[in-house]
Amino acid sequence: MIPRLHERTHRPHDPLEEALGRPVSPNEGLTEHTIIAHWPGLDYFTLDDEQRIWTSVQWAEHLEDPYLEHPFAASPDDDRRAILHLDIRLHPDDRELTGPEWAEVAQRLARAAGIEIPGKEHGCRWIAVQAQPGRLDLIANLIHLDGAWHALPADNLRRLAQEARRIEQDLHLVPVRSDPPSRPAVRAALTASAQLATILTQLADEQAGPLAAVRGLVEHTSHRIARQPGAAGTDTAHRLELIARRLYAIQQDLDTTANRLVQPRAVPAPDAVRHNAHRSP
């Protein structure tokens, strides 16, 4: 079970489409089998006699509302991208989880990510989407109903990884670093890979990683230069935007590489290794 934080966006439509694996539609109703969990304050927006099945477009609009109602809300570094997207995927050999199990996973990850605070009903709007096999997506708006920006924990990715390990143990899922106990060499190699993957994950961390900080400074500089008069400023701002995009691509590549490092690999049995060693070239 590997959690992955995506780059924040301005609108929830693209994250929701990625979670569903298809475009959002004004005609497709999403039931509780797809939207398996959500922020507790949603009850204030649905009357007892009102139809509780919303279309995918309505869910996207519901998540987007705080962004539109508070056009000047922004993070401390003046970032208006308020839509947070987190996905987590099970190991290919994991069993199928039941609906209540997926809901439990969603609630625990929402709390670990800091978007769900027990007892606080007027915090972030968020939903958990389970529409594809072995995959769960959490989508949240970091703008509160009163316009305040929701500050995420600085160690967000580490908290998510730790909670994922606890969920694996509690639900008897295949752990990321599982390996045959009779193969100490393989076990050591996986441990080393996990350590290297941790380093790469920290570099790629969208919330507190060094590359994210550099990219944020580049984007901020680009926005300031764009406000300066003259074509030279516009051209420089555009070049800085391209640099920021390349930095984000590097973050994504590092994140993908980290995930590959911790994926279990098939290991040949000792008998097969000895047999192949005695074969003639």
Secondary structure, 3 states (H helix, E strand, C coil): CEEEECCCECCCHHHHHHHHCCCCCCCCEECCCCEEEECHHHHHHCCCCCCCCEEHHHHHHHHHHHHHHCCCCCCCCCCCCCEEEEEEECCCCCCCCCHHHHHHHHHHHHHHHCCCCCCCCCCCEEEEEEEECCEEEEEEECECCCCCECCCCCCHHHHHHHHHHHHHHHCCCCCCCCCCCCCHHHHHHHHHHHHHHHHHHHHHCCCCCHHHHHHHHHHHHHHHHHCCCCHHHHHHHHHHHHHHHHHHHHHHHHHHHHHHHHCCCCCCCHHHHHHHHCCCC
